[in-house]
Amino acid sequence: MFELLDQAFEVMIANLDAEQEAVRLDAAVEAEQRINAMRDQLRLKHWRSIEGGDYNVRSGLVYHDLFSSCEKVGDHLINVSEALAGEL
């Protein structure tokens, strides 16, 4: 997840440095989709681990908050690129 966020940050920074007509919204959308897919995979694995009793629920809540918060960062990153492209 952190690697995907790093990639999304790189896209956003490149878009910040670009002129409005050169903003790569497609790359930002692709990065956001990869982050969302990772979140979905982690969530599914997380629920299966809780159901299987692999760890306690409190630890699971912290883990869930961590990957959910990372996904929210990805949302903010794409919002910046959308704003730069004039899409917001």
SULKAQUI-V467682 format. One record per residue. N is the residue number from 1. RES is the residue in one small letter. D_LAST is the distance of its C-alpha to the last C-alpha in Angstrom with 2 decimals. Layout:
N&RES&D_LAST, N&RES&D_LAST
This chain:
1&m&25.76, 2&f&25.95, 3&e&26.39, 4&l&23.26, 5&l&21.32, 6&d&23.02, 7&q&21.89, 8&a&18.22, 9&f&18.70, 10&e&20.32, 11&v&17.49, 12&m&15.01, 13&i&17.74, 14&a&18.37, 15&n&14.79, 16&l&15.11, 17&d&18.36, 18&a&17.27, 19&e&16.45, 20&q&13.02, 21&e&14.77, 22&a&16.38, 23&v&13.53, 24&r&14.76, 25&l&11.98, 26&d&14.99, 27&a&16.74, 28&a&14.01, 29&v&13.88, 30&e&17.67, 31&a&18.02, 32&e&16.04, 33&q&18.25, 34&r&21.32, 35&i&20.55, 36&n&20.14, 37&a&23.34, 38&m&25.16, 39&r&24.22, 40&d&25.60, 41&q&28.73, 42&l&29.31, 43&r&28.91, 44&l&31.41, 45&k&33.83, 46&h&33.51, 47&w&34.45, 48&r&37.30, 49&s&38.57, 50&i&38.60, 51&e&40.37, 52&g&42.84, 53&g&43.58, 54&d&42.72, 55&y&41.52, 56&n&41.36, 57&v&38.57, 58&r&37.77, 59&s&37.23, 60&g&35.13, 61&l&32.85, 62&v&32.30, 63&y&31.61, 64&h&29.14, 65&d&27.30, 66&l&27.23, 67&f&25.64, 68&s&23.22, 69&s&22.12, 70&c&21.79, 71&e&19.48, 72&k&17.26, 73&v&17.24, 74&g&16.06, 75&d&13.09, 76&h&12.24, 77&l&12.95, 78&i&10.59, 79&n&7.69, 80&v&8.99, 81&s&9.31, 82&e&5.92, 83&a&5.00, 84&l&8.37, 85&a&8.03, 86&g&5.66, 87&e&3.83, 88&l&0.00
